């Protein structure tokens, strides 16, 4: 991959030297997750970039949940149609290992912090792969209806209340993949948090997680898109539902729905960009010009004005202020806020990069039973 990285850096330097501006494509296809998160990207990154580059058009594809499979297919067909893809840390590792994403020289391709700190130091440990350009820290957690009639005024306080159909009856929504579901299942089956991934490495541990999920399977509606759970909670189709903390923030704070967020055992994850391998030079040049802008200190801080995700740069954190429209302080709504983070756990990105394909297949087989 050394040759790719060297060519990559040269292309970026040529673009920012100004001589190759005419060679940049005027169209970008960006892949993301839709909903409130994608809107935060549009407001914080894309619209300001387009103001500076009025000839550039952006097409959005909301396929990030299927990014690995679709990029594999595009690569096999020798027809990569995406220019920039938003993915989780574990998926970035998989795509990098398979040669489907470009390795990045972060200090050459990305802006330094305002005080001159190189990008690699400013992002620090959030750079979990040579191909990964971090944007946010977020979490998976649960929202619940505070007016659920069957609960007789009780409110859940523990992740294990999701598995308690007697005390908290009603439909739940869980994501239609094993990530987080199997960890929560094992935690609520008595597995200590620090040994969850050791247990999951075994056939017996995987069976144990699925057996725990079996206890609520008949009461679960499975979601694939991040917008599903917030909509189902708003409509009263579910009383409990997992999703991204920023989606719940939008539902609770911006839409004023009768829903609360449960922070217990929230699962921390990272999200960011990868650049697909094999882009023509003009498309690559445009993407890198955009990334230099979209991942600088101010832009990442600006995203937190629209959604409650923590910016990936250290230098961005002090700039996080108030919601762009509501004027409320955003810091208390971040998953990293000490009051919210008391009982969190961190997703093991490397473990999921290694085991994801096998466990996905096993999980889908279990769902079909």
C-alpha positions as CSV (number, residue, x, y, z in Angstrom):
1,X,0.0,0.0,0.0
2,X,3.0,2.4,0.1
3,X,2.7,3.3,-3.5
4,X,-1.0,4.2,-3.0
5,X,-0.2,6.4,-0.1
6,X,2.6,8.2,-1.9
7,X,0.5,8.9,-5.0
8,X,-2.3,10.0,-2.7
9,X,-0.2,12.6,-0.9
10,X,1.2,13.9,-4.2
11,X,-2.3,14.3,-5.6
12,X,-3.5,16.3,-2.6
13,X,-0.4,18.6,-2.6
14,X,-1.0,19.3,-6.3
15,X,-4.6,20.2,-5.7
16,X,-3.8,22.6,-2.8
17,X,-1.0,24.1,-4.8
18,X,-3.8,25.5,-7.0
19,X,-2.4,24.3,-10.3
20,X,-4.8,21.3,-10.6
21,X,-8.0,22.9,-9.5
22,X,-9.4,22.6,-13.0
23,X,-8.8,18.8,-12.9
24,X,-11.2,18.3,-9.9
25,X,-14.6,16.7,-10.7
26,X,-17.6,18.9,-10.0
27,X,-19.8,16.1,-8.7
28,X,-19.5,13.9,-5.6
29,X,-21.5,11.0,-4.4
30,X,-21.3,10.8,-0.7
31,X,-22.6,7.8,1.3
32,X,-24.0,8.3,4.8
33,X,-26.8,7.2,7.1
34,X,-29.7,9.6,6.4
35,X,-31.8,11.3,8.9
36,X,-30.6,13.8,11.6
37,X,-27.0,12.7,11.3
38,X,-26.8,13.2,7.5
39,X,-28.5,16.6,8.0
40,X,-25.8,17.6,10.5
41,X,-23.2,16.8,7.8
42,X,-25.0,18.8,5.2
43,X,-25.3,21.8,7.5
44,X,-21.8,21.7,9.0
45,X,-19.7,20.5,6.0
46,X,-21.4,20.4,2.7
47,X,-23.4,23.6,2.5
48,X,-20.4,25.7,3.6
49,X,-18.1,23.9,1.1
50,X,-20.6,24.5,-1.7
51,X,-20.7,28.2,-0.8
52,X,-16.9,28.3,-1.4
53,X,-17.2,26.0,-4.4
54,X,-20.5,27.0,-6.1
55,X,-20.1,24.7,-9.1
56,X,-19.9,21.5,-7.0
57,X,-23.0,19.3,-6.7
58,X,-23.4,16.5,-4.1
59,X,-25.6,13.4,-4.5
60,X,-26.4,11.5,-1.3
61,X,-26.7,7.7,-0.9
62,X,-28.0,6.4,2.4
63,X,-26.3,3.0,2.2
64,X,-23.7,3.2,4.9
65,X,-25.2,0.3,6.8
66,X,-24.4,-1.9,3.7
67,X,-21.2,-0.2,2.8
68,X,-18.9,-3.2,3.0
69,X,-21.1,-5.5,0.9
70,X,-21.8,-2.8,-1.7
71,X,-18.2,-1.7,-2.1
72,X,-17.1,-5.3,-2.5
73,X,-19.7,-5.6,-5.3
74,X,-18.6,-2.3,-7.0
75,X,-15.0,-3.4,-6.8
76,X,-15.7,-6.8,-8.3
77,X,-17.6,-5.1,-11.1
78,X,-14.8,-2.6,-11.6
79,X,-17.3,0.2,-11.3
80,X,-16.8,2.2,-8.1
81,X,-19.6,4.8,-8.2
82,X,-19.1,6.2,-4.7
83,X,-16.6,9.0,-3.9
84,X,-16.7,9.2,-0.1
85,X,-18.3,6.8,2.4
86,X,-19.2,7.3,6.0
87,X,-18.6,4.1,8.0
88,X,-18.1,2.8,11.5
89,X,-14.6,2.1,12.8
90,X,-14.9,-1.7,12.5
91,X,-16.2,-1.4,8.9
92,X,-13.3,0.9,8.0
93,X,-10.9,-1.7,9.3
94,X,-12.5,-4.4,7.1
95,X,-12.5,-2.3,4.0
96,X,-8.9,-1.3,4.6
97,X,-7.8,-4.9,5.2
98,X,-9.5,-5.9,1.9
99,X,-7.9,-3.1,-0.1
100,X,-11.2,-1.5,-0.8
101,X,-10.3,1.8,0.9
102,X,-7.3,4.0,0.4
103,X,-4.6,4.4,3.1
104,X,-4.4,8.0,4.2
105,X,-1.4,10.1,5.2
106,X,-3.4,12.0,7.8
107,X,-0.9,14.8,8.3
108,X,-0.6,15.5,4.6
109,X,-4.3,15.1,3.6
110,X,-5.9,16.8,6.6
111,X,-5.7,20.2,8.1
112,X,-3.6,20.7,11.3
113,X,-5.2,22.1,14.4
114,X,-5.3,25.9,14.8
115,X,-2.2,25.8,17.0
116,X,-0.3,23.8,14.3
117,X,-0.7,20.4,16.0
118,X,-0.6,17.8,13.2
119,X,-3.9,16.1,12.4
120,X,-2.6,12.7,13.5
121,X,-2.0,14.0,17.0
122,X,-5.2,16.0,17.1
123,X,-7.3,12.9,16.2
124,X,-5.0,10.7,18.3
125,X,-6.4,7.2,19.2
126,X,-9.5,7.8,17.1
127,X,-7.4,6.9,14.0
128,X,-8.0,3.2,14.4
129,X,-7.0,2.3,10.8
130,X,-4.7,3.8,8.2
131,X,-7.8,4.2,6.0
132,X,-10.1,5.8,8.6
133,X,-10.7,9.5,8.9
134,X,-12.6,10.0,12.1
135,X,-15.6,12.4,12.4
136,X,-17.5,11.6,15.6
137,X,-17.7,9.6,18.8
138,X,-21.3,8.4,19.4
139,X,-23.2,5.7,21.2
140,X,-25.9,3.1,20.7
141,X,-28.4,3.3,23.4
142,X,-32.1,3.0,24.1
143,X,-35.1,5.3,24.0
144,X,-38.4,4.5,25.7
145,X,-41.9,5.9,25.9
146,X,-42.5,7.7,29.2
147,X,-46.2,7.3,28.8
148,X,-46.3,3.5,28.3
149,X,-49.6,2.6,29.9
150,X,-48.6,-1.0,30.7
151,X,-45.7,0.2,32.9
152,X,-47.9,1.8,35.6
153,X,-45.7,4.8,35.9
154,X,-42.4,2.9,36.1
155,X,-39.4,3.9,34.1
156,X,-36.5,1.6,33.1
157,X,-33.1,2.3,34.5
158,X,-31.0,-0.7,33.4
159,X,-30.1,-2.2,30.0
160,X,-31.5,-5.5,31.4
161,X,-34.9,-4.0,31.7
162,X,-35.0,-4.5,27.9
163,X,-35.1,-8.2,28.6
164,X,-37.8,-7.9,31.4
165,X,-41.1,-8.4,29.6
166,X,-43.0,-8.8,32.8
167,X,-42.0,-5.5,34.4
168,X,-41.8,-3.6,31.0
169,X,-44.1,-5.3,28.5
170,X,-44.5,-4.1,24.9
171,X,-42.7,-4.2,21.6
172,X,-39.0,-3.4,21.4
173,X,-36.9,-2.5,18.4
174,X,-33.4,-3.8,18.0
175,X,-31.0,-3.5,15.1
176,X,-31.1,-6.3,12.5
177,X,-27.5,-7.3,13.1
178,X,-25.6,-8.8,16.0
179,X,-23.5,-5.7,16.9
180,X,-24.4,-4.5,20.4
181,X,-27.3,-6.9,20.7
182,X,-25.0,-9.8,21.5
183,X,-23.0,-7.7,24.0
184,X,-26.1,-6.5,25.8
185,X,-27.5,-10.0,25.8
186,X,-24.4,-11.4,27.5
187,X,-24.2,-8.6,30.0
188,X,-27.8,-9.3,31.0
189,X,-27.0,-13.0,31.2
190,X,-24.4,-12.3,33.9
191,X,-21.2,-12.1,31.9
192,X,-18.8,-9.5,33.3
193,X,-18.2,-6.6,30.9
194,X,-14.5,-7.1,30.7
195,X,-14.9,-10.7,29.5
196,X,-17.8,-10.2,27.0
197,X,-15.6,-10.4,23.9
198,X,-13.7,-13.4,25.3
199,X,-17.0,-15.2,25.7
200,X,-18.2,-14.1,22.3
201,X,-15.1,-15.7,20.6
202,X,-16.5,-19.1,21.5
203,X,-19.3,-21.1,19.9
204,X,-20.8,-21.5,23.3
205,X,-20.7,-17.8,24.0
206,X,-22.4,-16.9,20.7
207,X,-25.1,-19.5,21.4
208,X,-25.6,-18.1,24.9
209,X,-26.1,-14.6,23.5
210,X,-28.6,-15.8,21.0
211,X,-30.4,-17.8,23.6
212,X,-30.8,-14.7,25.8
213,X,-32.2,-12.8,22.7
214,X,-34.6,-15.6,22.2
215,X,-36.3,-14.6,25.4
216,X,-37.6,-11.4,23.8
217,X,-37.5,-12.3,20.1
218,X,-41.3,-12.5,19.8
219,X,-41.6,-8.9,21.1
220,X,-38.9,-7.4,18.8
221,X,-39.3,-5.4,15.6
222,X,-36.0,-5.3,13.8
223,X,-34.6,-2.1,12.4
224,X,-32.2,-1.5,9.5
225,X,-32.2,2.3,9.1
226,X,-31.3,4.7,11.9
227,X,-34.6,6.6,11.4
228,X,-36.7,3.5,12.2
229,X,-36.6,3.4,16.0
230,X,-37.3,7.2,16.4
231,X,-40.2,6.9,14.1
232,X,-41.6,3.8,15.8
233,X,-41.2,5.4,19.3
234,X,-42.9,8.6,18.1
235,X,-45.8,6.6,16.6
236,X,-46.1,4.3,19.7
237,X,-45.4,1.2,17.7
238,X,-42.6,0.3,20.2
239,X,-42.1,1.2,23.9
240,X,-38.4,0.5,23.9
241,X,-35.9,0.9,21.1
242,X,-32.2,0.9,20.4
243,X,-30.7,3.5,18.0
244,X,-27.9,6.1,17.9
245,X,-27.9,8.7,20.7
246,X,-28.1,11.6,18.2
247,X,-31.3,10.3,16.7
248,X,-32.8,10.1,20.2
249,X,-31.6,13.7,20.9
250,X,-33.5,14.9,17.8
251,X,-36.6,13.0,18.8
252,X,-36.6,14.2,22.4
253,X,-35.2,17.7,22.3
254,X,-36.0,18.9,18.8
255,X,-39.4,17.1,18.2
256,X,-40.5,17.2,21.9
257,X,-41.8,13.6,21.9
258,X,-42.7,11.8,25.1
259,X,-39.5,9.7,25.1
260,X,-36.5,9.5,27.4
261,X,-33.0,8.3,26.8
262,X,-31.5,5.5,28.9
263,X,-27.7,5.9,29.1
264,X,-27.1,2.6,31.0
265,X,-24.6,0.4,29.1
266,X,-24.5,2.8,26.1
267,X,-22.1,1.3,23.6
268,X,-19.4,3.8,22.4
269,X,-18.4,3.7,18.8
270,X,-16.6,5.8,16.2
271,X,-17.7,6.9,12.8
272,X,-15.8,8.5,10.0
273,X,-14.9,8.6,6.3
274,X,-13.2,6.2,4.0
275,X,-12.2,7.0,0.4
276,X,-12.9,4.1,-1.9
277,X,-9.9,2.6,-3.7
278,X,-9.7,3.1,-7.5
279,X,-11.2,6.5,-8.0
280,X,-10.2,8.4,-11.1
281,X,-7.8,11.3,-10.4
282,X,-10.4,14.1,-10.9
283,X,-12.8,12.5,-8.4
284,X,-10.1,11.7,-5.9
285,X,-8.8,15.3,-6.1
286,X,-12.3,16.7,-5.4
287,X,-12.9,14.3,-2.5
288,X,-9.6,15.2,-0.9
289,X,-10.2,18.9,-1.3
290,X,-13.6,18.5,0.4
291,X,-12.1,16.3,3.2
292,X,-9.4,18.8,4.0
293,X,-12.2,21.4,4.6
294,X,-14.8,19.1,6.2
295,X,-12.6,17.6,8.8
296,X,-10.9,20.7,10.1
297,X,-11.3,21.8,13.7
298,X,-14.1,24.3,13.2
299,X,-16.2,22.1,10.9
300,X,-16.2,19.1,13.3
301,X,-17.2,21.5,16.2
302,X,-19.9,22.9,14.0
303,X,-21.5,19.5,13.5
304,X,-22.1,19.3,17.2
305,X,-24.5,22.3,16.8
306,X,-26.9,20.0,15.0
307,X,-26.5,16.6,16.7
308,X,-25.2,15.3,20.0
309,X,-22.2,13.5,18.8
310,X,-18.7,14.3,20.1
311,X,-16.2,15.7,17.5
312,X,-13.3,13.4,16.9
313,X,-10.6,16.2,17.1
314,X,-9.3,17.2,20.5
315,X,-9.1,20.8,19.3
316,X,-12.8,20.8,18.4
317,X,-14.1,19.9,21.8
318,X,-13.6,23.4,23.4
319,X,-15.5,24.9,20.5
320,X,-18.7,22.9,21.1
321,X,-21.3,25.3,22.2
322,X,-25.0,25.6,21.7
323,X,-27.6,24.1,19.4
324,X,-27.8,26.1,16.2
325,X,-31.6,26.6,16.4
326,X,-32.6,25.9,20.0
327,X,-29.8,27.7,21.7
328,X,-29.4,24.9,24.4
329,X,-26.0,23.8,25.6
330,X,-24.9,20.7,23.7
331,X,-22.3,19.3,26.1
332,X,-24.8,17.7,28.6
333,X,-26.3,15.7,25.7
334,X,-23.0,14.2,24.6
335,X,-22.5,10.5,25.3
336,X,-19.1,11.4,26.7
337,X,-20.6,13.7,29.4
338,X,-19.6,12.2,32.8
339,X,-23.2,11.9,34.0
340,X,-24.1,9.9,30.9
341,X,-20.9,7.8,30.7
342,X,-21.1,6.2,34.2
343,X,-21.8,2.7,32.9
344,X,-20.8,2.7,29.3
345,X,-18.7,0.2,27.4
346,X,-16.5,0.6,24.3
347,X,-17.2,-1.5,21.3
348,X,-14.2,-3.6,20.4
349,X,-13.6,-2.5,16.8
350,X,-10.8,-4.9,16.1
351,X,-12.9,-7.9,17.4
352,X,-15.8,-6.9,15.1
353,X,-13.5,-6.4,12.1
354,X,-12.3,-10.0,12.6
355,X,-15.6,-11.7,13.5
356,X,-18.3,-9.6,11.8
357,X,-18.9,-11.7,8.6
358,X,-19.2,-15.0,10.5
359,X,-21.4,-13.6,13.3
360,X,-23.6,-11.7,10.8
361,X,-24.3,-15.0,8.9
362,X,-25.1,-16.8,12.2
363,X,-27.3,-14.0,13.4
364,X,-29.3,-13.8,10.1
365,X,-29.8,-17.6,10.3
366,X,-31.1,-17.3,13.9
367,X,-33.5,-14.5,12.8
368,X,-34.9,-16.8,10.1
369,X,-35.7,-19.6,12.6
